[in-house]
Amino acid sequence: MKVLIRPEAISDIDTIRAVTKAAFLRAPHTDHTEHFIVDALRKADALFLSIVAELDATVVGHVAVSPVTISDNSVGWFGLGPISVIPELQRHGIGTLLMEEAIRQLVGRGAAGCVLVGDPAYYSRFGFESKPGLDYPDVPPEYFQAVVFGPTVPRGVVSYHEAFGAQG
């Protein structure tokens, strides 16, 4: 299986929406707004990275990365997600390829670090871990994780872009 990882193109937008919606359709712990979030981030010009996975000329996965703010005024921090792979291709390494590319590009662009909300058993293999003093309200601390690319770990409350409140 030869998967092409590349930046999104305008022609991918409808497919990204469908992939994201399908990926979260049966997922636990979701309010099924992920596709609205990606659209709202794009509309607000807040997608720092928008990367797709393509198989046989069809988009089958996507990851969004957007800036976050931290109450201690740390700069260069980003939030990863949503990350989506169509259900029939989940657990085939496509999500791993998307994660690796997103991290590679963040490091290459001088990011200080990246946060996400997700399963520690999955994301720890990419270097993500819970960081004491770095908080995201209303999420169990073990599920709010960060990977640090720079010399310091910020301390404070993280806020995602307002697009994460998109409902439709």
Sequence and secondary structure as in RCSB ss.txt:
>XXXX:A:sequence
MKVLIRPEAISDIDTIRAVTKAAFLRAPHTDHTEHFIVDALRKADALFLSIVAELDATVVGHVAVSPVTISDNSV
GWFGLGPISVIPELQRHGIGTLLMEEAIRQLVGRGAAGCVLVGDPAYYSRFGFESKPGLDYPDVPPEYFQAVVFG
PTVPRGVVSYHEAFGAQG
>XXXX:A:secstr
  EEEEE  GGGHHHHHHHHHHHHTT SS  S HHHHHHHHHHTT  SEEEEEEETTEEEEEEEEEE EETT   
SEEEEEEEEE GGGTTSSHHHHHHHHHHHHHHHTT  EEEEES HHHHGGGT B  TTEE TTS GGGEEEEE S
S    EEEE  GGGG   
